[in-house]
Amino acid sequence: MSGSNSRKYISISVPDKPDSMSPHIKSMDELRVIGFNLTAFSRTAQFLICVTGVFVFYLVYGYLQELIFSVEGFKPFGWYLTLVQFAFYSIFGLVELQLTQDKRRRIPWKTYLLVAFLTVGTMGLSNTSLGYLNYPTQVIFKCCKLIPVMIGGVFIQGKRYNIVDVSAAFCMSFGLIWFTLADSKVAPNFNATGILLISLALCADAAIGNVQEKAMKLHNGSNSEMVLYSYSIGFVYILTGLFCTRGLSPAFVFCSRHLMQTYGYAFMFSLTGYFGISFVLALIKLFGALIAVTVTTGRKAMTIGLSFLFFSKPFTFHYVWSGLLVLLGIFLNIYSKNMDRIKLPSLPDLWNRIQKRQMRSTSQTV
């Protein structure tokens, strides 16, 4: 076209439907959990529903996980259980993705390869550690994700933490050491290999959250997309590893002889875990991370108590004191994260206020 006839046009089109939005963000006024719309309920009812969902599904999840490993002869097959769990999670993610309008993959493959690797490390090492540790010890370690997060922040990003964060890390560290020493004294089958496995799982768990959050925000990916691709790729990873190490055949033969105790429990174990995380995400969206962390921490404490109640294992009060020390570390971590948000005083300010009140009360008494 000639220069006199050439024109530039700016075209702006407004779609009738929000196709570009994530299928999980249909509306700010709508929130669905496993197919149910919670927006019709009051805030109190929403909170109670979410808390009930978290406790019910995750308590059953923990019970079934320990029940599977209580089957005689199953302990060497933790990786095979993770393979079956990844298969079920992939199916659940595929079903959920098919129920959404937008089925496109938004997050790049290279990101999913990394997420899948970290997910395999988190869940595979965690499941395998139960072949060497008591279930309460595993849960206590999983409560202490702050420790590898802080270490990674210092050495990788050069972060500096305040005295509350450092105190929280020290409380968790001493609580873990105390709990582990107690476990080594009273547990007849204690093995340091389990400590190494759950520690590595904790490091992978600390990294995966940041990678997932960054990928989903950057590419506007949905939860169902993340579940489907990360767990299906992870399934291939584990399948390849078991095939190369010749661990697939013995596990398959064992599980085929105990179908209900392995595949049946594994299905319910995976289903309750999938539903449980849905309620946790809903709790975060509705009431914030502080409430969600408080609820999940309470759930983990109850899980430990039920583990001692339903499964026979040696007990010592050192478990109680070390567990309380870990809970104190979790509380300090929550306190530190929310000091600026809800204008909480710092620990030095609190100490100064206590000293001033004591001085006032002393002067009044005199």
C-alpha positions as CSV (number, residue, x, y, z in Angstrom):
1,M,0.0,0.0,0.0
2,S,1.2,3.6,-0.7
3,G,2.1,5.9,2.1
4,S,-0.9,8.2,1.5
5,N,-3.4,5.3,1.7
6,S,-1.8,3.4,4.6
7,R,-3.5,3.8,7.9
8,K,-3.0,2.3,11.3
9,Y,-5.9,1.0,13.2
10,I,-6.1,0.0,16.9
11,S,-8.6,-2.7,17.5
12,I,-9.9,-3.5,21.0
13,S,-12.1,-6.5,21.4
14,V,-13.9,-7.5,24.6
15,P,-14.7,-11.2,24.9
16,D,-18.2,-12.2,25.9
17,K,-16.8,-14.9,28.3
18,P,-13.6,-14.6,30.5
19,D,-11.8,-17.3,28.5
20,S,-8.4,-15.8,29.4
21,M,-9.1,-16.2,33.1
22,S,-8.0,-19.2,35.1
23,P,-10.9,-21.7,35.4
24,H,-10.5,-21.6,39.2
25,I,-11.0,-17.8,39.2
26,K,-14.4,-17.6,37.7
27,S,-15.7,-14.9,40.0
28,M,-14.6,-13.2,43.1
29,D,-18.0,-14.0,44.6
30,E,-17.9,-17.8,43.9
31,L,-15.8,-20.4,45.6
32,R,-16.2,-24.1,44.9
33,V,-14.7,-26.9,46.9
34,I,-14.9,-30.4,45.3
35,G,-17.9,-29.3,43.3
36,F,-19.8,-27.5,46.1
37,N,-20.4,-23.8,46.1
38,L,-19.6,-22.2,49.5
39,T,-20.8,-18.7,48.6
40,A,-24.4,-19.5,49.7
41,F,-23.3,-20.0,53.3
42,S,-22.5,-17.4,56.0
43,R,-18.9,-16.7,57.0
44,T,-19.2,-18.8,60.1
45,A,-20.7,-21.7,58.2
46,Q,-17.9,-21.4,55.6
47,F,-15.3,-21.5,58.3
48,L,-16.8,-24.5,60.0
49,I,-17.2,-26.4,56.7
50,C,-13.6,-25.8,55.7
51,V,-12.2,-26.7,59.2
52,T,-14.4,-29.9,59.2
53,G,-13.1,-30.8,55.7
54,V,-9.5,-30.3,56.7
55,F,-9.7,-32.3,59.9
56,V,-11.9,-35.1,58.5
57,F,-10.0,-35.7,55.2
58,Y,-6.5,-35.3,56.6
59,L,-7.1,-37.3,59.7
60,V,-8.4,-40.2,57.5
61,Y,-5.4,-39.6,55.2
62,G,-2.9,-39.9,58.0
63,Y,-4.7,-42.9,59.5
64,L,-4.7,-44.8,56.1
65,Q,-1.1,-43.9,55.5
66,E,0.0,-45.5,58.8
67,L,-2.4,-48.4,58.2
68,I,-0.9,-49.2,54.9
69,F,2.6,-49.4,56.4
70,S,1.3,-51.5,59.3
71,V,0.6,-54.3,56.8
72,E,3.3,-56.9,57.4
73,G,5.9,-56.9,54.7
74,F,4.9,-53.6,53.1
75,K,7.5,-51.3,54.5
76,P,10.1,-51.7,51.7
77,F,7.6,-50.6,49.1
78,G,7.2,-46.9,50.0
79,W,8.2,-45.8,46.5
80,Y,5.6,-48.1,44.9
81,L,2.9,-46.6,47.2
82,T,4.0,-43.2,45.9
83,L,3.7,-44.5,42.3
84,V,0.1,-45.6,42.9
85,Q,-0.7,-42.3,44.7
86,F,0.7,-40.3,41.8
87,A,-1.4,-42.4,39.4
88,F,-4.6,-41.6,41.4
89,Y,-3.7,-37.9,41.7
90,S,-3.2,-37.7,37.9
91,I,-6.6,-39.2,37.3
92,F,-8.3,-36.9,39.8
93,G,-6.5,-33.9,38.2
94,L,-7.6,-35.0,34.7
95,V,-11.2,-35.4,35.8
96,E,-11.2,-32.0,37.5
97,L,-9.6,-30.4,34.4
98,Q,-12.3,-31.9,32.1
99,L,-15.0,-30.2,34.2
100,T,-13.5,-26.8,33.6
101,Q,-14.1,-24.6,30.5
102,D,-10.4,-23.8,29.9
103,K,-8.4,-26.9,29.4
104,R,-5.3,-25.3,27.9
105,R,-1.8,-25.9,29.4
106,R,-0.4,-22.6,30.5
107,I,2.7,-23.5,32.4
108,P,5.8,-24.5,30.4
109,W,7.0,-28.1,30.3
110,K,10.4,-27.3,31.8
111,T,8.7,-25.8,34.9
112,Y,6.6,-29.0,35.2
113,L,9.7,-31.2,34.9
114,L,11.2,-29.3,37.9
115,V,7.9,-29.3,39.9
116,A,7.4,-33.0,39.3
117,F,11.0,-33.8,40.5
118,L,10.4,-31.8,43.7
119,T,7.0,-33.4,44.2
120,V,8.5,-36.9,43.8
121,G,11.2,-36.0,46.4
122,T,8.6,-34.6,48.8
123,M,6.1,-37.4,48.7
124,G,8.3,-40.3,47.8
125,L,10.9,-39.7,50.5
126,S,8.1,-38.9,53.0
127,N,6.3,-42.2,52.3
128,T,9.5,-44.2,52.3
129,S,10.6,-42.7,55.6
130,L,7.6,-44.5,57.3
131,G,9.4,-47.7,56.7
132,Y,12.0,-46.6,59.3
133,L,10.2,-44.1,61.6
134,N,7.2,-43.9,63.8
135,Y,4.4,-41.9,62.2
136,P,4.4,-39.1,64.9
137,T,8.1,-38.5,64.3
138,Q,7.5,-38.1,60.6
139,V,4.7,-35.6,61.3
140,I,6.8,-33.6,63.7
141,F,9.5,-33.3,61.0
142,K,6.9,-32.1,58.5
143,C,5.8,-29.4,60.9
144,C,9.3,-27.9,60.7
145,K,9.5,-26.7,57.1
146,L,10.7,-23.3,58.3
147,I,14.2,-24.6,59.0
148,P,15.2,-25.5,55.4
149,V,13.4,-22.4,54.1
150,M,15.5,-20.2,56.4
151,I,18.7,-22.0,55.6
152,G,18.0,-21.7,51.9
153,G,17.1,-18.1,52.2
154,V,20.4,-17.2,53.9
155,F,22.7,-19.1,51.5
156,I,20.8,-18.7,48.3
157,Q,19.1,-15.3,48.5
158,G,21.2,-13.7,51.3
159,K,18.2,-13.0,53.5
160,R,18.4,-11.7,57.0
161,Y,15.9,-12.8,59.6
162,N,14.7,-11.1,62.8
163,I,15.1,-12.5,66.3
164,V,11.6,-14.0,66.3
165,D,12.3,-16.1,63.2
166,V,15.7,-17.2,64.6
167,S,14.0,-18.1,67.9
168,A,11.3,-20.1,66.0
169,A,14.0,-22.0,64.1
170,F,15.9,-22.8,67.3
171,C,12.7,-24.0,69.1
172,M,11.9,-26.3,66.1
173,S,15.5,-27.6,65.9
174,F,15.8,-28.4,69.6
175,G,12.2,-29.9,69.5
176,L,13.2,-32.2,66.6
177,I,16.5,-33.3,68.3
178,W,14.6,-34.0,71.5
179,F,11.8,-35.9,69.7
180,T,14.4,-37.9,67.7
181,L,16.4,-38.8,70.8
182,A,13.2,-40.0,72.5
183,D,12.2,-42.0,69.5
184,S,15.6,-43.7,69.3
185,K,15.4,-44.8,72.9
186,V,11.9,-46.2,73.0
187,A,11.4,-47.4,69.3
188,P,12.9,-50.9,68.8
189,N,13.0,-50.4,65.0
190,F,14.5,-46.9,65.0
191,N,16.8,-46.3,62.0
192,A,18.7,-43.1,61.2
193,T,18.0,-43.7,57.5
194,G,14.4,-42.5,58.2
195,I,15.7,-39.2,59.6
196,L,17.8,-38.7,56.5
197,L,14.8,-39.5,54.2
198,I,12.3,-37.2,56.0
199,S,14.9,-34.4,56.2
200,L,15.5,-34.6,52.4
201,A,11.7,-34.7,51.9
202,L,11.5,-31.5,54.0
203,C,14.0,-29.7,51.9
204,A,12.1,-30.6,48.7
205,D,8.9,-29.5,50.3
206,A,10.4,-26.2,51.3
207,A,11.4,-25.5,47.7
208,I,8.3,-26.8,45.9
209,G,5.9,-24.2,47.4
210,N,7.9,-21.3,46.0
211,V,8.3,-22.9,42.6
212,Q,4.6,-23.7,42.3
213,E,3.4,-20.3,43.5
214,K,5.7,-18.4,41.1
215,A,4.7,-20.6,38.1
216,M,0.9,-20.3,38.8
217,K,1.1,-16.5,39.3
218,L,3.4,-15.9,36.3
219,H,1.4,-18.1,33.8
220,N,-2.1,-17.9,35.4
221,G,-2.2,-21.7,35.7
222,S,-5.0,-23.5,37.6
223,N,-4.7,-26.0,40.5
224,S,-6.1,-28.9,38.3
225,E,-3.5,-28.2,35.6
226,M,-0.7,-28.2,38.1
227,V,-1.9,-31.4,39.7
228,L,-2.4,-33.2,36.4
229,Y,0.9,-32.4,34.7
230,S,3.2,-32.4,37.8
231,Y,1.9,-35.8,39.1
232,S,1.7,-37.5,35.7
233,I,5.3,-36.5,35.0
234,G,6.3,-37.6,38.5
235,F,4.6,-40.9,37.8
236,V,6.9,-41.4,34.8
237,Y,9.9,-40.5,37.0
238,I,9.1,-43.0,39.7
239,L,8.1,-45.7,37.2
240,T,11.5,-45.3,35.5
241,G,13.3,-45.4,38.8
242,L,11.6,-48.5,40.0
243,F,12.1,-50.2,36.6
244,C,15.8,-49.4,36.6
245,T,16.3,-50.6,40.2
246,R,14.2,-53.7,39.7
247,G,11.9,-52.6,42.5
248,L,8.7,-52.7,40.5
249,S,8.2,-56.5,40.2
250,P,8.5,-57.4,43.9
251,A,6.1,-54.6,44.9
252,F,3.6,-55.5,42.3
253,V,3.6,-59.1,43.3
254,F,3.2,-58.2,47.0
255,C,0.3,-55.8,46.4
256,S,-1.5,-58.3,44.1
257,R,-1.6,-60.7,47.0
258,H,-3.1,-58.0,49.3
259,L,-5.4,-56.0,46.9
260,M,-7.7,-54.4,49.5
261,Q,-4.9,-53.6,52.0
262,T,-2.7,-52.0,49.4
263,Y,-4.7,-50.7,46.3
264,G,-7.9,-50.2,48.2
265,Y,-6.3,-48.3,51.0
266,A,-4.1,-46.4,48.6
267,F,-7.2,-45.2,46.6
268,M,-8.9,-43.9,49.8
269,F,-5.6,-42.5,51.0
270,S,-5.1,-40.5,47.7
271,L,-8.7,-39.4,47.5
272,T,-8.8,-38.0,51.0
273,G,-5.5,-36.2,50.5
274,Y,-6.8,-34.7,47.3
275,F,-10.0,-33.5,49.0
276,G,-8.0,-32.3,52.0
277,I,-5.8,-29.9,50.1
278,S,-8.9,-28.5,48.4
279,F,-10.3,-27.4,51.7
280,V,-6.9,-26.0,52.8
281,L,-6.8,-23.8,49.6
282,A,-10.4,-22.7,50.3
283,L,-9.5,-21.8,53.9
284,I,-6.6,-19.7,52.6
285,K,-8.8,-17.8,50.0
286,L,-11.5,-17.1,52.5
287,F,-9.7,-16.4,55.8
288,G,-6.0,-16.0,55.0
289,A,-2.8,-18.0,55.5
290,L,-2.7,-17.3,59.3
291,I,-6.0,-19.1,60.0
292,A,-5.1,-21.9,57.6
293,V,-1.7,-22.6,59.2
294,T,-3.3,-22.5,62.7
295,V,-6.0,-25.1,61.6
296,T,-3.5,-27.4,59.8
297,T,-1.2,-27.2,62.8
298,G,-4.0,-28.3,65.1
299,R,-4.8,-31.1,62.7
300,K,-1.2,-32.3,62.8
301,A,-1.3,-32.3,66.6
302,M,-4.5,-34.3,66.6
303,T,-3.0,-36.7,64.1
304,I,-0.1,-37.5,66.4
305,G,-2.5,-38.1,69.3
306,L,-4.7,-40.4,67.2
307,S,-1.6,-42.3,66.0
308,F,-0.7,-43.2,69.6
309,L,-4.4,-44.1,70.2
310,F,-5.1,-46.3,67.2
311,F,-1.7,-47.9,66.6
312,S,0.3,-49.5,69.4
313,K,3.7,-48.0,69.9
314,P,6.0,-47.1,72.8
315,F,5.3,-43.7,74.5
316,T,7.3,-41.4,76.6
317,F,6.5,-37.9,77.9
318,H,9.6,-36.6,76.1
319,Y,7.4,-36.8,73.0
320,V,5.0,-34.3,74.7
321,W,7.6,-31.8,75.8
322,S,9.5,-31.9,72.5
323,G,6.2,-31.6,70.6
324,L,5.3,-28.5,72.6
325,L,8.7,-27.0,71.8
326,V,8.0,-27.5,68.1
327,L,4.5,-25.9,68.5
328,L,6.2,-22.9,70.2
329,G,8.4,-22.5,67.2
330,I,5.4,-22.7,64.8
331,F,3.6,-20.0,67.0
332,L,6.7,-17.7,66.8
333,N,6.9,-18.2,63.1
334,I,3.2,-17.2,62.7
335,Y,3.7,-14.3,65.0
336,S,6.7,-13.0,63.0
337,K,4.9,-13.2,59.7
338,N,1.9,-11.2,61.0
339,M,3.6,-8.5,63.2
340,D,3.4,-5.9,60.4
341,R,0.1,-7.1,59.0
342,I,-1.9,-6.8,62.2
343,K,0.5,-4.4,64.0
344,L,1.7,-6.9,66.6
345,P,4.5,-5.6,68.9
346,S,8.0,-7.2,68.5
347,L,9.4,-9.3,71.3
348,P,11.7,-6.6,72.6
349,D,8.8,-4.2,72.7
350,L,6.8,-6.8,74.6
351,W,9.6,-7.3,77.1
352,N,9.9,-3.6,77.6
353,R,6.2,-3.3,78.3
354,I,6.3,-6.1,80.8
355,Q,9.2,-4.5,82.6
356,K,7.4,-1.1,82.7
357,R,4.3,-2.7,84.2
358,Q,6.4,-4.5,86.8
359,M,8.1,-1.2,87.7
360,R,4.7,0.5,88.0
361,S,3.2,-2.2,90.2
362,T,6.3,-2.1,92.4
363,S,6.1,1.7,92.8
364,Q,2.4,1.5,93.6
365,T,3.0,-1.2,96.2
366,V,5.7,0.9,97.9
